[in-house]
Amino acid sequence: MKRAGTLLLLGLVGFFAGLCAIPSRSWAFSIEERWSIPGYRKTVEVSCDPDHGFVCAHLCNNTETCSIAEDYCRDCAGTSQLVLLDFFKNLGRTYRASSERQDVDLLIQTIRRGRFMTFSSKSPWNFWSAYDSAETRAKFMSLCSDPVTDVPLVFFETDAYRRPVSVKFVACFGPKDLALYGVRRQFDSERTLRMTLP
C-alpha cells in the first residue's frame, strides 16, 4: 500500500504538470484525451479532416471536431479496481493487440454507446508503474503492431456503474495514420503452450 500511495502522489504531480502538454496531430482523424481543472473532468477530443468528416459527424453532428465527455472512473482512485490493476501490472506481458486493424466503425460505435474510458501512460489511475515514465510508455507502445510516434490510447468498456470491465481496443498513432487494434489478455497457459509446440 505504501508503494501504491507513493506512485499515486508522483503520478498526480506529473499528471497536473502535464495537463497542457497535449501534442497536436495531423492525420485524417485524430483522438486525444484531455483533462480540465477545476472539476477533474476528462474529455476525448476527436478531429477530422475534410475527407473523414463522416467520423466526427457520426459522433457529434459536427464534421470537424468533437469533444466527448468521459464518465468519472468509479473506484479507480485506489488499488481496489482489480481490472485496471491487472492491466497496468501485465501490460506488455500478457496483454496483446491483434495483428489486424479494426474498422473505424468500432471507434464510432464505442463512443456513441457511451460506456467507455480511455487510459494512457499519463493515467493518474496507474498505481503499478511510474507516471509517463519511459518504461510505462514502452509498455503501452508494445500494444501496437506497427511503428508508432506517440503513446497509444487504450479504450476500456465500462459497466452501468462506470467501472472498467474489459479492454476493448487500442488507438495507435503511426507516422502517417491512426490505427485501431483489438486487445485481449493472453493467459500464461497460452504462452506456455505456444513455447512448447515444435
Secondary structure as UniProt FT lines:
FT   HELIX           2..17
FT   TURN            18..20
FT   STRAND          29..36
FT   TURN            37..40
FT   STRAND          41..48
FT   HELIX           50..52
FT   HELIX           53..60
FT   STRAND          65..70
FT   TURN            74..75
FT   TURN            79..80
FT   HELIX           82..90
FT   TURN            92..94
FT   STRAND          95..102
FT   HELIX           104..113
FT   STRAND          116..119
FT   TURN            121..122
FT   TURN            124..125
FT   TURN            131..132
FT   HELIX           134..141
FT   TURN            142..143
FT   STRAND          153..158
FT   TURN            160..161
FT   STRAND          164..173
FT   STRAND          178..185
FT   HELIX           188..196
//
